[in-house]
Amino acid sequence: MNGTRVGIIDYGMGNLYSVAKAVEYLGGKAVVSDQVSELATTDRIIFPGVGAFGDCMAALEARELSDFVRVAAQTRPFLGICLGMQMLMDSSEEHGDHAGLGLLPGRVIPFPEEALHSADSRRLKIPHMGWNELHQLVDHPLFAGVPQNAQFYFVHSYYVEPSAPEILAAFSDYAFPFCAAVAADNLFAMQCHPEKSGSAGLRLLGNFLAWDGDCGSQCAI
């Protein structure tokens, strides 16, 4: 994986430094850019993100990056992180109704207030923030060497509800099971932050740097 050029999409709203630092630590070359001409020269793409869904779509459009994301997500190894996962869906209900990039079938919805309590009746806070177990559902190359139920770091108030069950790759629990990762062909995306998730997150990112984009029949749509 040494020398692997990893394009990290900069649309002004991402956790870019942490992601780039993790890539460099693992021996890759991080190319952080908002220029299509630079990102197009890379071997694989990471689409990170924090913030609001509608603002992200506006930022992508303003930088003329939305079409590039759509193409890259279908043509090379692609990893979406947090908001970068949510943006791949058809739509979001975050502060209104917003169209997403439409790369994966599903919508982004809020945690329902009436469900936000633990088994011992404690009130659960939003955003869902902190460490939580990631329960793997598929034998994906990015999960190689990542222990089942490993702890990953989350921070989010909305979550993805896929409309195609076959893309669900992992789930976590916060009041109820929710989608924590999706996979389809050369695309993988997570609600959690692997770059902030210690050894398990670094193992997953290292797997991404070595991944050729083939995940077999289990995650093909």
MILO-512324 format. One record per atom (N, C-alpha, C): residue in three letters; x, y, z. Coordinates in steps of 0.1 Angstrom, whole numbers, plus 5000, padded with zeros to 4 digits. Layout:
BEGIN
ALAXYZ...
//
This chain:
BEGIN
MET500849885000MET500050005000MET500950135000ASN502250115001ASN503050235001ASN502950304988GLY502750434989GLY502650514977GLY501250524971THR500350454977THR498950454972THR498350594974ARG497950654963ARG497350794964ARG495950784967VAL495550854978VAL494250854983VAL493650994982GLY492651014974GLY492051144973GLY491051164984ILE491151264991ILE490251305002ILE489551424998ILE488251414996ILE487451524991ILE487251635001ASP487651754997ASP487551865006ASP486451955001TYR485351955008TYR484252045004TYR483952145015GLY484952165024GLY484852265035GLY484152215047MET483852095048MET483052045060MET483451915065GLY484651865062GLY485151735066GLY486151735077ASN486251615083ASN487351595093ASN488551555086LEU489051645078LEU490151615068LEU491451585074TYR491851665084TYR493151645090TYR493351505096SER492351455104SER492451325110SER492451215100VAL491651225090VAL491651125079VAL493051125072ALA493551245068ALA494751245061ALA495951195069LYS495951235082LYS496951185091LYS496951035092ALA495750975093ALA495650825094ALA496250755081VAL495850815069VAL496250765057VAL497850765056GLU498350875059GLU499850895059GLU500550795069TYR499950785081TYR500550685090TYR500550545085LEU499550515077LEU499450375071LEU500350355059GLY500950465055GLY501850455043GLY501350505030GLY500150555030GLY499550605018GLY499850755016LYS499550805005LYS499750945001LYS498451015001ALA498151105011ALA496851175011ALA496851295002VAL495951304993VAL495751414984VAL494451484988VAL494551584997VAL493351655001VAL493051774992SER491951774985SER491651864975SER490151884972ASP489852004967ASP488552034962ASP488552044947GLN489652004941GLN489752014926GLN489651884919VAL488651874910VAL488451744903VAL489651704896SER490451794890SER491651754883SER492651684892GLU492751724904GLU493751654913GLU493151524919LEU491951524923LEU491251404928LEU491251294918ALA491051334905ALA490951234895ALA492251154892THR493351204897THR494651134895THR494951034906THR494051014916THR494250924927THR493750784925ASP494250694933ASP493950554932ASP492550514938ARG492250594948ARG490950564956ARG490550684963ILE489250694967ILE488650814972ILE488150794986ILE488350884995ILE487650895008ILE486751015008PHE485550995012PHE484551105012PHE484151125027PRO484851215034PRO484551235049PRO483551335051GLY483151365063GLY482151465065GLY481651485079VAL481451605083VAL480751635095VAL479851755092GLY478751775098GLY477951885096GLY476551855091ALA475851945084ALA474451935080ALA474451885066PHE473451795063PHE473251735050PHE473051845039GLY472151935041GLY471852035031GLY472952125028ASP473752165038ASP474952245036ASP475952165028CYS476052035031CYS477051955024CYS476751955009MET475451925005MET475051924991MET475352054984ALA475052164991ALA475352294986ALA476852324983ALA477652274993ALA479052284992ALA479652204980LEU479152084978LEU479552004967LEU479152064954GLU477952114953GLU477552184940GLU478352304938ALA478652384948ALA479352504946ALA480852484941ARG481352364945ARG482752334941ARG482752244929GLU481552214923GLU481352124912GLU481951994914LEU481751934926LEU482251804930LEU481251694930SER479951724929SER478951624930SER479051524919ASP479251564907ASP479351464896ASP480551384897PHE481651444902PHE482851364904PHE482651254914VAL481951284925VAL481751194936VAL480851074930ARG479851104922ARG479051004916ARG479850904907VAL480750964899VAL481550874891VAL482550794899ALA483250864908ALA484350794916ALA483750684924ALA482550704929ALA481950594937ALA481550474929GLN481650484916GLN481250364908GLN482450314900THR483650384901THR484750344893THR486050314900ARG486150334913ARG487350304920ARG487050274935PRO487950214943PRO487650194957PRO487250324963PHE486150324971PHE485550444976PHE485050424990LEU485450514999LEU485050505013LEU484350625018GLY483050615022GLY482350725028GLY482350715043ILE482550835050ILE482650835064ILE481650935070CYS480850895079CYS479850975086CYS478951045077LEU478951175076LEU478151255066LEU478451205052GLY479651165050GLY480051115037GLY479350985033MET478850915043MET477950795041MET476550845038GLN476050935046GLN474650975045GLN474451045031MET475451115026MET475251185014MET475051095002LEU475450965003LEU475350874992LEU473850824990MET473050854999MET471650804999MET470750884990ASP469550844988ASP468550914980ASP468151044986SER467951044999SER467351165005SER467651175020SER467351295025SER467551315040SER466451395045GLU466051375058GLU465051445064GLU465651545074GLU466951575073GLU467551665083GLU467251805080HIS466551865089HIS466152015087HIS465452035074GLY464451955071GLY463751965058GLY463951845050ASP463451845037ASP463751735028ASP464751775018HIS465751685017HIS466951715008HIS467251594999ALA467451614987ALA467951514978ALA469451484980GLY469751354981GLY471151314982GLY471751284968LEU472951224968LEU473551184956LEU472951074949GLY472050994955GLY471350884949GLY472150774944LEU473350744951LEU474150634947LEU473750504954LEU473050514965LEU472550394972LEU471050424976PRO470250314976PRO468850334979PRO468550344994GLY467950454998GLY467650475012GLY467550615016ARG467250645028ARG467050785033ARG467750795047VAL467950925050VAL468550965063VAL467551015072ILE467350965084ILE466251005093ILE466751025107PRO466051105115PRO466451125129PRO466151015138PHE466950995149PHE466550905159PHE465250945165PRO464250865165PRO462850905171PRO462950935186GLU462351045190GLU462451085204GLU461850975213GLU460750915208GLU460050815217GLU460850695219ALA461850665211ALA462650545213ALA463950565221LEU464250685225LEU465550715230LEU465550695245HIS465550565248HIS465750525262HIS466450385262SER467250365272SER468050235273SER467150125279ALA467750005280ALA467049895286ALA466649925301ASP467450005308ASP467050035322ASP466350165323SER465750215312SER464950335311SER465650465313ARG466950465311ARG467750585311ARG467450665298ARG467350795299ARG467150875287ARG468450875279LEU468450845266LEU469650855257LEU469750985251LYS470951035250LYS471151175245LYS471351165229ILE471051285223ILE471351305209ILE472151435209PRO473351425202PRO473751325193PRO474251195200HIS474151085192HIS474850965197HIS476250985195MET476950995207MET478351035206MET479150945216GLY480250885210GLY481150805218GLY481350665212TRP481950575220TRP482250445215TRP481050345215ASN480950265205ASN479950175204ASN480350055196GLU479749935198GLU480149815191GLU479649815176LEU480549765167LEU480149755153LEU479949605151HIS478749565147HIS478349425145HIS478349395130GLN479349325125GLN479549295111GLN478549195106LEU477949215095LEU476949135089LEU477449065076VAL478549105070VAL479049045058VAL480549025059ASP481048935051ASP482448905051ASP483148995041HIS483349115045HIS483849215035HIS485449235037PRO486149255026PRO487649275027PRO488049385037LEU487249485039LEU487549595048LEU487449545063PHE486749445065PHE486649385079PHE487749285082ALA488549255073ALA489649155075ALA490449195087GLY490549115097GLY491349145109GLY490749235119VAL489549285116VAL488749375125VAL487949285134PRO488149275147PRO487349185155PRO485849215154GLN485049105154GLN483649125155GLN483249195168ASN482349295167ASN481849375178ASN482949465184ALA483949505175ALA484949595179ALA484349735182GLN484949815190GLN484449945194GLN484950045183PHE483950125178PHE484250235169PHE483650365175TYR484150475170TYR483750605175TYR482650665166PHE481550705173PHE480350765166PHE480150905171VAL479650985162VAL479051115166VAL478051155155HIS476751145158HIS475651175148HIS474351185154SER473451255148SER472051275153SER471051205143TYR471451175131TYR470651105121TYR471350975117TYR470550885111TYR471150765107TYR470550725093VAL471150625087VAL470750585074VAL469750465075GLU468650475068GLU467750365067GLU467750315052PRO468550205050PRO468550155036PRO467250095031SER466950115019SER465650055013SER466049925006ALA467249895005ALA467749764999ALA468549695010PRO467949595017PRO468649525028PRO469949465025GLU470149435012GLU471449365008GLU472649455009ILE472449595010ILE473649675012ILE474049695026LEU473249645036LEU473649665050LEU474849575053ALA475949635058ALA477149565060ALA477449545075ALA476949635083ALA477149635098ALA476049715105PHE475849685117PHE474849765125PHE475449795139SER474949895145SER475249925159SER473949945167ASP473949955180ASP472749965188ASP472850105195TYR471750175194TYR471550295203TYR470050305204ALA469550255215ALA468050235217ALA467550125209PHE468050105196PHE467550005187PHE468649985177PRO468749875170PRO469749845160PRO469549945148PHE470650015144PHE470650105133PHE471750075123CYS471650105111CYS472650085101CYS473950165104ALA475050095105ALA476350155108ALA477250145096ALA477050065086ALA477950055075ALA477149995063VAL477450035051VAL476849985039VAL477949945029ALA477649855020ALA478649805010ALA477949764998ALA478449814986ALA477949774973ALA479049784963ASP479449674957ASP480549674947ASP481749734953ASN482349844946ASN483549904950ASN483350014961LEU482150024966LEU481850134976LEU481550074989PHE482150144999PHE481950105013PHE481750235021ALA480850235031ALA480650365038ALA480250325052MET480650415062MET480450395076MET479850515083GLN478950495092GLN478450605100GLN479550645111CYS480350555115CYS481350585125CYS482650645119HIS483550685127HIS484850745122HIS485950645124PRO486350575114PRO487550485116PRO488850555119GLU488950675115GLU490250755117GLU490350795132LYS489250775139LYS489250815154LYS488950695162SER489050575157SER488650445163SER489750355167GLY490950405170GLY492050325175GLY492550215165SER492950105171SER493550005163SER492549935153ALA491249925157ALA490249865148ALA490049955136GLY489950085139GLY489750175128GLY490950185118LEU492150185124LEU493350185115LEU493450055107ARG493049945113ARG493049815105ARG492149825093LEU490949885096LEU489949895085LEU490449995074LEU491050105078LEU491650195068LEU492750135061GLY493650055068GLY494749985061GLY494149885051ASN493049825054ASN492449735044ASN491949805032PHE491449925035PHE490950005023PHE492050055014LEU493250085020LEU494350125012LEU494850005003ALA494649885007ALA495049764999ALA493949704991TRP492749754992TRP491549694986TRP491549724971ASP491249624963ASP491149654948ASP489749684944GLY488749694953GLY487449734950GLY486549614948ASP487049494948ASP486249374946ASP485749314960CYS484449304962CYS484049244974CYS483249114972GLY483349064960GLY482648934957GLY481148954955SER480448844955SER478948854953SER478148904965GLN478748904977GLN478048944989GLN477549084989CYS478249174982CYS477949314983CYS477749374969ALA477349294960ALA477149344946ALA475649374944ILE475349494938ILE473949524935ILE473849564921
//
